[in-house]
Amino acid sequence: MYEEVGGFGSLLLFWFDYGKIPQMWRESMRIPAKEAMPKVAHLAPRAA
């Protein structure tokens, strides 16, 4: 996907507010931060 769209400039997240279950909210933030972002951190947006 990175090559097809010419690089990424932003990562957009969509999540729900788990106000009654805060551990679910923390886990939903932990996964992108600790598992996904390190895998794509080396990718940079291409100059236009």
N, C-alpha and C positions, 0 to 999 in steps of 0.2 A: 504494500500500500504506500509506503514511504516513497518509493521510486515512481509509482504511478501518479501521485499528486504533486510531486516536486518538493517534497520535504514537509516537515511539520513546523509550525510556528507556535502552536498552543495545544494544550491538552484540555479538553472540556470534560468535566465530570458531571454526572447527574446522580443525585442520591436523595434519599428521603430522610426526614428528621425523625429519628427513632427516640423521641423524648422520653417515652416510657421504658425503653430498653437501651440505655446508653452503651452497653457493651456491644450491641450490634452496630451502632453508629461508629464506635471506635474501630471495630474490625473492618467496616466498610471503608474507612480512611487508611487503615494500616496496609491493606492489600495493595492499593495503587502506589502508596509511598514506599513500601519496602520490597514489593515484588515486581511491579510493572515498571515504575520509573527507572530503576537501575538498568533494566534491559533496553531502554530506549534513550538513556541519557547521552549516549554518544552521537545521536542523530541531531543535526542542526538544520534550521531552515536554510534553504538555498537563496542566494541573492537574486533579486528580480532582474 
